[in-house]
């Protein structure tokens, strides 16, 4: 006996109600963690300004307040992330098979670790080199005095996107699962990867110091070979 239209609509409405509840929970958690983050937003701002080593300028009347609230919101989002992931997982888990759940339980911690490693790499290696170069570029022509509204987004965006770039091994894993790439192909391209890492290191650390270049180049090459290993696991 076929199901009536009302029988088909009810599960959909139930899922929509669950989704609404999840979104409400996420919004409440984000509001709470953002409010809590105001307690240490000043310390976070001081931490972010450390590579610059100076006091940031503000030109617009509300620039300092807007920057402060923006950092508080970002800090709140970071604090809320574990709970947000849990809420999303509780929503999608019932629809996943056992094998898919196992993949998610492996991928989420792995993706988090890779992202944090990317952020640490950007903070410790890339930012000092980039800020040192940009702040001393043609000093006879340009006087460096950066605005808060430009500097804070620059620093946070760089750390975020390098963190995303460190997800390369997981991206390659899925591409290998879909048969777009293979470990053999990636291994055959290792010379191009080394050259690409050298070029990237030269751009990131625009100095003739081979030690600083090696500090940046090494993790990039390691990331590529880790991607080859992940492609091999995907077979």
N, C-alpha and C positions, 0 to 999 in steps of 0.2 A: 504494500500500500504506500503510495507516494505521500511525501510530506506536504502539508498545506503551506501556503505562503506565510501564514502567521508563525508556523513552526520554524521557518527559515529565518524570519525577521528577529525572533526572540534572542537567538544566540548572538546575532550581530549587535542588537541593542545592549545585551549583557556585556559584550566586549567593549563597546563604546563607553558604558558606565564605568567599567574597570579602568579604561584609559583615562577618563576624566578624573577618577580618584587618584590615579598615579600622577597626573599632571598637577593636581591640587597639592598632593604631598610634596612633590618636587619644588613647587613654588613656595610652600611654607618653609621647607628646610632651607632653601636658598635665602629666604628673607631672614631666618634666624641666624644662619651662619654669616650673612653679610652684616647684621647688627653686631654679632660677636667680634667680627674682624675689625670694627672701629677701635677696639681696645689696643690693637697693635699696628694700625695702618701707618702711623708715624714711623715706627721702626722699620716697616717694610719699605717705605719711601726712602729712608736713610740708606737701607741696604741696596736698593736699586740705583741710587746715586753714587754708590761707592766707586764703580769703575770710572766715572767722570771726574770725581775728586774735587768738585766745586759745588757752588750753589746755583740752582737753576733759576732762570729768569721767568717772570710772568708779565705778559703785556696786557692781555684782556683783564677786565676787573674781576671776573669770576674764574679765571684760569686755574688759580691755586685750589679753589674749592672743588671745581669740576674734576681736576686731576686727583685730588684726595678721594673723592667719592668713587671715581673710576677704579682706583687701586683697591678700595674697600670692597667694591663689587666683585672684582677679579679674585681677591683673596677669599671672599665668601663662596664663590663658585668652586675654588680649589678645595676648600674645607668641606663643601657639600658633596663633592664628587663621589666618595665611597657610598654614601646613602643614595645618591641619584642612580648610580649603577645598580645598587641593590633593588631599588624600586622598579627600574626598567627590567631587570632580570626576573623579578617576581611576576611581571606581566607577561613576558614572552616565554618563560620556562615551561609552562604547561603545554604549549604547542610544539615543543621540541622533542625529538626522539632522543634516546639514551646516548647514541653516538654523537649527536649534535651538542647535547649538554656537556659531554666530555670535552669536546673541542672548545666550547666557550669557557669552561673552567680553566683550561690551559692558556687560551689566547688572552683573556682579560688580564691576568697577572703578568703575562709576558709582555703585552702591549704597554701596560703601566710601567713596568721596569724599563723597557726600551725608551719610553717617552721621558722618564726621569733621568736616564743616562744622557739623552740628547740635551735636556735642559742643563744638566751639570756641565756637559761638554761646551755648550754655548756660553755659559756663564764663566767658566774657568779659562777657556781657550780663545773663543771667538770674540767675545765682547771686549776684553782688554786690548786685543790686537786691533779690532775694528775702531774702537773709540780712540785709541792712541794714534792711529793713522788719520782718522777724520779730524781730530782736534788739532793736529799739527800740520795739516795739509796746506802748503803755501802760506806760512804764517806772515810773510811780508805783505800779503794781499788781504787775507781773511783774518778777522779777530773772532776766535771761538767763544761764543756765549750762547749756550743752548737754552731753548724754552722748555718749560716743563711739559707743555702740551705736545711737543714734538719728541722730546727725549724719552719719556716714559713709554709711549706707544712703540717707539723704535726698539727699546730694550725688551719689552714684554713680547712683541711680535717676533723678534729674532729668536728668543728662547723657545717660544711656542712652535715656530715652524721648523726649527732644528730638531725639537722633540718629535714633531711629526715625521721629519725625514728619517729619524732613527727607527721608524716603524718599517723601514724597507725590508728587513728579513721576513716579517709577517706578510707584507704585500706580495713578496716573491713566493712565499709559501702558497698563497691562494692562487696566484698566477700559474704556479706549477700544478696545483690541483686541477686547474681548468685547462691544462695542457698548452698554455701559451708559451711557457719557457721550460727548460730542463736544466738540471744541474750540469750536464755535459756542455750545453751551450754557454752557460754562464762561466764555467771554468775555461772555456775556449776564449772568452773575452777578457780574461784577467789582465792582460797587458794594457788594454784600453782602460780598464778600471784603475790601474795604477797611474797611468798618465792623467786620467781625469781627476784622481785624488791629488796628484801633484799640482795640477792647475788650480784646483779648488783651494789647496793649502796656500799657494802663492797669492791668490786673490784675497784670502782671509787674512794672511799675515804678510802684507806687502813690504817685507824687509828681506835682506840678503842673509839673514841668520838661519842657517840650516837646522839648528836645534829646534827653533820655534816652528819651522815648517814641518819637521818630523813629528812634533807633538800633535799637530793638526792632521797630518797625512796618515799617521798610524791608525787612529780610530776609524777613519774613513775606509781604509783598506780592510781592516778587521770586519767592518760592517758588511762589506761586499762578500767576503769569504763566509761570513755567517749566513748571508743570504743563499749562498751556494749550498751550504749544509741544510738549510731549511727546505730548499728545493729538492734535495735528495730525500729528506724525510717525507715529502709530499707524494712520493712514488707509490 
